[in-house]
Amino acid sequence: MLETIASGYGLIEGPRVDADGNLFFSDVTNGGVYRRSPGGEIGTVVPKRRGVGGIALHADGGVVVSGKNICHVKDGTSRILFQRDDIPGFNDIFTDGAGRVYAGALRSDPFKLTSQVPGELWRIEAEGQAIEVYGNIGITNGIGASPDGRLLYHADSAVKQVVVHDISPDGTATNRRVFATLDEVPDGLAVDESGRVWVAVYGGGCATCFAPDGTIDHTVEVPAKAVTSLCFGGQDRRDLYIVTADNTEDPNRKGTIFHTRVDVPGVAVPLATV
């Protein structure tokens, strides 16, 4: 059963929950990164910044956010980790067990699925140092790793697929293959401890849980069509947060955050250290 825990935003993205139960999320269209406390109080973490499609928590405090660049924001001070003049922006981001940040590059408008320039996945090793992991991702979206860290999942919204690579400890990705093909657009994703991959289905009004073999395990229906992302949280990581870009009648403030409980904990997402 879903409960609404926040609403009145534009396009909500990038949900992440810290060890204290604070839920971080962004408003892509209206700008800003926010923090919702376990008690329901909401405060601003990064004011006004638009286009934040991904958030990571940093070991030194603060958040790593995407947008026109990848930067670490702590106590109001920003430190740019990676940017390139030839990359208009970055969408979802992910951290691995070594604290490195993976960032999906957007080279075209993500809302124009018929006219896109493929982007890449970049691995940020240190401030100002990034390596291209692979290319040919039409429209980059959710990124996540299997419980053992040996598989890397990546949603490509342009082709309505989630692809998977084998990934080595040094961050090298090989053997791309299709993990799942959807009828609607895959957006953000998260992985649970049984190896299932949960995918926010934009335009589908649901979050779909895929078994490790890529078949559909089950679907959570959401009272909104534009489901954008999801994440696990809570002390047992069995709280599931689903975010959207619609659910109210306000054309500019319709994004909503839903919460439910699940049976299997989510995989803990490491903190960034770069």
C-alpha positions as CSV (number, residue, x, y, z in Angstrom):
1,M,0.0,0.0,0.0
2,L,1.4,3.4,-1.0
3,E,1.3,6.4,1.1
4,T,2.0,10.0,-0.1
5,I,4.7,11.6,2.0
6,A,5.4,14.8,-0.1
7,S,3.9,16.6,-3.1
8,G,3.8,19.9,-4.8
9,Y,7.1,19.7,-6.8
10,G,7.8,19.6,-10.5
11,L,9.7,16.6,-11.8
12,I,11.2,14.8,-8.8
13,E,14.4,12.8,-9.4
14,G,17.5,11.3,-7.7
15,P,16.1,9.9,-4.4
16,R,18.6,8.8,-1.9
17,V,18.3,8.0,1.9
18,D,21.1,8.5,4.4
19,A,21.9,6.5,7.5
20,D,19.7,8.7,9.6
21,G,16.6,8.2,7.4
22,N,16.7,11.6,5.7
23,L,15.4,11.4,2.1
24,F,17.2,13.6,-0.5
25,F,15.6,14.4,-3.8
26,S,15.7,17.0,-6.6
27,D,13.2,19.0,-8.5
28,V,14.5,18.9,-12.1
29,T,12.2,21.5,-13.6
30,N,11.7,24.0,-10.7
31,G,15.2,23.6,-9.3
32,G,16.6,22.6,-6.0
33,V,17.7,19.6,-4.0
34,Y,15.8,18.9,-0.8
35,R,16.0,16.8,2.3
36,R,13.0,15.3,4.0
37,S,13.6,14.2,7.6
38,P,12.0,11.1,9.1
39,G,9.5,13.4,10.8
40,G,8.4,14.9,7.6
41,E,10.2,18.3,7.7
42,I,11.6,19.4,4.4
43,G,14.6,21.7,4.0
44,T,16.6,22.9,1.0
45,V,20.1,21.4,0.5
46,V,21.0,23.0,-2.8
47,P,18.9,26.0,-3.8
48,K,17.7,26.6,-7.4
49,R,19.9,24.2,-9.3
50,R,17.9,22.8,-12.2
51,G,18.5,19.6,-14.1
52,V,19.6,17.5,-11.2
53,G,18.8,14.0,-12.3
54,G,21.0,12.1,-9.9
55,I,22.2,12.4,-6.3
56,A,24.8,10.6,-4.3
57,L,25.7,11.0,-0.7
58,H,29.3,11.8,0.2
59,A,31.5,10.3,2.9
60,D,32.6,13.8,4.0
61,G,29.1,15.1,4.2
62,G,27.0,16.9,1.6
63,V,25.7,15.5,-1.7
64,V,27.1,14.9,-5.1
65,V,24.7,16.2,-7.8
66,S,24.4,16.0,-11.5
67,G,23.2,18.7,-13.9
68,K,25.4,20.7,-16.2
69,N,28.3,19.2,-14.3
70,I,29.0,16.8,-11.5
71,C,29.7,18.6,-8.3
72,H,30.0,18.0,-4.5
73,V,28.0,20.4,-2.5
74,K,28.6,20.7,1.3
75,D,27.5,23.5,3.6
76,G,26.7,25.7,0.6
77,T,30.1,25.3,-1.0
78,S,30.4,23.6,-4.4
79,R,33.3,21.6,-5.7
80,I,33.2,20.6,-9.4
81,L,34.2,16.9,-9.8
82,F,33.7,16.6,-13.6
83,Q,32.6,18.7,-16.5
84,R,33.2,18.9,-20.2
85,D,32.4,21.6,-22.6
86,D,31.1,19.1,-25.2
87,I,28.7,17.4,-22.7
88,P,25.5,19.5,-22.1
89,G,24.6,17.7,-19.0
90,F,24.5,14.6,-16.8
91,N,21.6,12.6,-15.5
92,D,21.6,9.6,-13.1
93,I,24.7,8.9,-11.0
94,F,25.8,5.9,-9.0
95,T,28.7,5.1,-6.6
96,D,30.6,1.9,-6.4
97,G,32.3,0.1,-3.5
98,A,35.5,2.1,-4.0
99,G,33.6,5.4,-3.6
100,R,33.9,6.3,-7.3
101,V,31.1,8.1,-9.0
102,Y,29.6,6.9,-12.3
103,A,27.7,9.6,-14.3
104,G,25.6,9.2,-17.4
105,A,26.2,11.9,-20.0
106,L,23.2,13.4,-21.8
107,R,24.1,14.7,-25.3
108,S,20.5,15.5,-26.3
109,D,17.1,16.4,-24.8
110,P,15.9,13.4,-22.8
111,F,12.3,14.4,-23.6
112,K,12.8,14.0,-27.4
113,L,13.2,10.3,-27.7
114,T,13.1,10.4,-31.6
115,S,16.1,12.7,-32.1
116,Q,18.9,11.9,-29.7
117,V,22.7,11.8,-29.8
118,P,23.9,8.8,-27.7
119,G,25.8,9.5,-24.5
120,E,28.3,7.7,-22.4
121,L,28.9,6.4,-18.9
122,W,31.8,8.1,-17.1
123,R,33.7,7.0,-14.0
124,I,35.0,9.8,-11.8
125,E,38.2,8.6,-10.1
126,A,39.2,11.9,-8.5
127,E,38.4,15.6,-8.8
128,G,38.8,16.4,-12.4
129,Q,39.7,12.9,-13.4
130,A,37.2,10.8,-15.3
131,I,37.3,7.8,-17.6
132,E,34.8,6.9,-20.2
133,V,33.5,3.4,-19.2
134,Y,31.4,2.9,-22.4
135,G,29.3,4.7,-24.9
136,N,26.2,4.3,-27.1
137,I,23.6,4.9,-24.5
138,G,20.8,6.7,-26.2
139,I,19.3,8.5,-23.2
140,T,21.0,7.6,-20.0
141,N,18.9,6.9,-16.9
142,G,19.0,4.7,-13.8
143,I,22.3,2.9,-12.9
144,G,22.8,0.3,-10.2
145,A,24.9,-2.7,-9.3
146,S,24.1,-6.3,-8.3
147,P,24.5,-7.3,-4.7
148,D,28.0,-8.8,-5.3
149,G,29.1,-5.8,-7.4
150,R,29.9,-7.8,-10.5
151,L,27.0,-6.6,-12.7
152,L,26.2,-3.0,-13.6
153,Y,22.6,-2.2,-14.8
154,H,21.9,0.8,-16.9
155,A,18.5,2.1,-18.2
156,D,18.5,3.4,-21.8
157,S,15.3,5.3,-22.2
158,A,15.7,5.8,-25.9
159,V,15.3,2.1,-26.7
160,K,13.1,1.2,-23.7
161,Q,15.7,-1.2,-22.4
162,V,17.8,-1.9,-19.3
163,V,21.2,-3.2,-20.3
164,V,23.7,-5.0,-18.1
165,H,27.5,-5.3,-18.2
166,D,30.0,-7.4,-16.3
167,I,32.1,-5.0,-14.2
168,S,35.5,-5.6,-12.7
169,P,36.9,-4.2,-9.5
170,D,38.8,-1.6,-11.5
171,G,35.6,-0.3,-13.0
172,T,36.0,-1.8,-16.4
173,A,32.7,-2.9,-18.0
174,T,32.4,-5.6,-20.6
175,N,30.0,-8.0,-22.3
176,R,27.0,-5.7,-22.8
177,R,23.7,-7.5,-23.2
178,V,20.0,-6.6,-22.8
179,F,18.6,-7.4,-19.4
180,A,15.0,-6.3,-20.0
181,T,12.9,-4.6,-22.6
182,L,9.9,-2.6,-21.5
183,D,6.7,-1.4,-23.2
184,E,7.2,2.1,-21.7
185,V,10.2,4.1,-20.8
186,P,12.6,2.9,-18.1
187,D,13.8,5.7,-15.8
188,G,15.5,5.3,-12.4
189,L,16.4,1.9,-11.0
190,A,17.5,0.2,-7.8
191,V,18.6,-3.3,-6.9
192,D,17.6,-5.4,-3.9
193,E,19.6,-8.0,-1.9
194,S,18.0,-10.9,-3.9
195,G,19.4,-9.4,-7.1
196,R,16.1,-8.1,-8.4
197,V,16.1,-4.9,-10.3
198,W,13.4,-2.4,-9.6
199,V,12.7,0.0,-12.4
200,A,10.6,3.2,-12.4
201,V,8.5,3.1,-15.6
202,Y,7.9,6.6,-17.0
203,G,4.6,6.7,-18.7
204,G,3.6,3.3,-17.3
205,G,2.3,4.3,-13.9
206,C,4.3,1.7,-12.1
207,A,7.5,0.4,-10.7
208,T,8.4,-3.0,-12.1
209,C,10.5,-5.5,-10.2
210,F,12.6,-7.8,-12.5
211,A,14.0,-11.1,-11.3
212,P,17.8,-11.6,-11.8
213,D,17.1,-13.4,-15.1
214,G,15.2,-10.3,-16.5
215,T,11.7,-11.7,-16.2
216,I,9.0,-9.6,-14.5
217,D,8.7,-10.7,-10.8
218,H,5.9,-8.2,-10.0
219,T,4.7,-4.7,-10.5
220,V,3.8,-1.9,-8.0
221,E,1.0,0.3,-9.4
222,V,1.5,4.0,-8.8
223,P,-1.3,6.6,-9.0
224,A,0.7,8.7,-11.4
225,K,1.8,8.0,-15.0
226,A,5.2,9.7,-15.0
227,V,7.1,7.5,-12.5
228,T,10.7,8.8,-12.5
229,S,12.8,7.0,-9.9
230,L,12.9,5.0,-6.7
231,C,15.3,4.0,-3.9
232,F,15.4,2.0,-0.8
233,G,15.9,3.3,2.7
234,G,15.2,2.8,6.4
235,Q,17.3,1.0,9.0
236,D,16.4,-2.4,7.4
237,R,16.4,-0.9,3.8
238,R,12.9,-2.2,3.3
239,D,11.4,1.2,2.9
240,L,10.8,1.8,-0.8
241,Y,10.4,5.4,-2.0
242,I,8.9,6.1,-5.5
243,V,9.0,9.5,-7.0
244,T,7.0,11.0,-9.9
245,A,6.5,14.0,-12.1
246,D,2.7,14.0,-11.8
247,N,-0.1,13.3,-9.3
248,T,-1.8,16.7,-8.8
249,E,-3.7,19.1,-11.0
250,D,-1.1,21.8,-10.7
251,P,0.8,21.9,-14.1
252,N,4.0,23.1,-12.4
253,R,3.8,21.5,-9.0
254,K,2.6,18.0,-9.6
255,G,5.5,15.8,-8.5
256,T,4.9,13.4,-5.6
257,I,6.8,11.1,-3.4
258,F,5.2,7.8,-2.4
259,H,6.4,5.3,0.3
260,T,5.7,1.6,0.9
261,R,7.3,-1.3,2.6
262,V,8.8,-4.3,0.8
263,D,9.9,-7.8,1.9
264,V,13.5,-7.8,0.6
265,P,16.0,-5.1,1.6
266,G,17.6,-2.9,-1.0
267,V,21.3,-3.1,-1.7
268,A,23.2,-0.5,0.3
269,V,24.5,2.2,-2.0
270,P,28.1,3.2,-1.1
271,L,29.1,6.8,-0.2
272,A,31.1,8.8,-2.7
273,T,34.7,9.5,-1.7
274,V,36.0,11.5,-4.7
